[in-house]
Every structure is written in C-alpha cells, then in structure tokens.
C-alpha cells in the first residue's frame, strides 16, 4: 500500500470516528480524558492527519461505546465494494458467454442430408 492510499484510509477511519462520536453526542474533550490525551490529538485522529496507537484506538472506541471494527467499517466496506465490482465484471462476462452458448444451441439446425437420401437422389 502506498502513502496516498494509507492517507485515504486514515481519513475514512477518522471520518467514521468523528461521525460515531458526534452521533453519541460525546465531546472530543471527554474522549481525550478517556484516552489520556489532548482534544487536539483526538481532532487529528478524526481528521485523518495522524493515527492513534492501537491502545488509544481501542480506548477511543470504548469511550464512544463503539466496537473497534465499526470504526474501521469504511475501509472494510471500500475493500468489499471493490471486490463486488470485480466479481460483477467477471460474473457479467460469464453471463454473456452463457447466453451466447444458449443462443447457439437454440438456433435451428439445418438437417444434414442422410446417406440414404444422397444415394437415392
């Protein structure tokens, strides 16, 4: 993973953190007290300009009554969405091939002349 992708993922996680915290109507200062840091530090995590240590991330999740994997959901969902798109493309190719095969089988076959017909005709 390159730096640009890492920054993008940090922003997604930070946005989830902020959205869920605000949804619980919990102030950054309250979260900062729980994790043992400053409000500006929590703000940097939520903006995606820095990333918390694992221990702080878990404490943050606990402070806002959220499961850690929920905070990561945006990154996971992006990966799942990309997988679905790739599968859709492959499935689409498969369906097109299958339809073409079925179409060829449905076309009426031209009768072949029998050996008996050729001998008598």
N, C-alpha and C positions, 0 to 999 in steps of 0.2 A: 504494500500500500504506500503510495507516495504522500508527500506532505500535504498537498492540496486536498486529497481525499480524507486524510486524518483531520484536517481543519474543518472540512464539511461535516464529518461525523460528529466532531466535538460540538459544533453549532447545533446540530439536530438534538443531541443529548441535552445540551444546555437549554434549548427551547422547551423540551419536554419537562425538564426540571422546573423551569420558571412557570410554565402553564399549570403543572400539577400543584406547585406551591401556592400559586395565586388562587387556584380552584379550591384549595383548603383554607383560603384566607389567612395564611400564615406569613408573617413579615420576615424579610431577609435577616433582620437582626435576631429574631427568635431562632432561626436555623443556625445562624452564626454562633450563638451561645451553645447550642447543642453540639455542634462540631468542634467548638473550641477555636473559632477563627473570627475574622472580622466580616462585617457586612460587605465591604468592598471585595473581599476574597470570594464570597458567595456570589456576588454580582458577576465577577469574572468567569466563574464556572457557568453561570446561566447565560452569559453572552457567548460562551464558547471560546474565550480568549485564553483560558488556561483550563487545565483539567485537575480535578481533585485526586488525591491519593485514594486507593481502594478503601481504606478505613474511613476516610472522610466522606466518600461517596455513599458508603453503607450507612453512616450516621446521618447524612442528609436525607436519604430515603426514609430512615426511621423517623426523623424529625417531621417529615410531611406525611407520615402514615402511608407510604407507598412502597411497593415491592421494588427492589432494585431493577429487576428485568423490565418493569413498566417504564422506568426512566430511559432504558435503552431501546424501547419499542420502535422508535423512529428509524434507528439504524437497522434493526432486525426487519422491520417492515419494508425498508428500501431493498434489502437483500432478497426478501421473499418476492417482492414485486418484480425485481429484475429476473428472478428465476421463473416466475409465471410468464413473463413476456417471452423469455427464451423458449419455454415449453409451448406457449401459444404458437410461436413461429414454427416449431418442429411439428406440433400437432396439426397445424394448418397445412403444412407440406404433406403430411401423412394422409390427411383427409382428401386433399386434391388428388394424390396418387390413387387412393382407394376409389374415389368417384370415377376417375378415368378408367380404372380397371373394370369397374362395374358397368360403365357405359359401353366399353368394348365388348363385354360379354352379352349385353342386351341387344346389340346390333344383330339383325337377322343375318344368318349365314347364307351364303349363296350355295345352293346344292351342287355337289360335285357330280359330274357325270359318272354313273356306275359303269363298271367294266362291261356288264351285260348290255347296257344301252348303247355303248360305243360299238360293240361287236355287231349288234343288230341294225344299227343306223347307218 
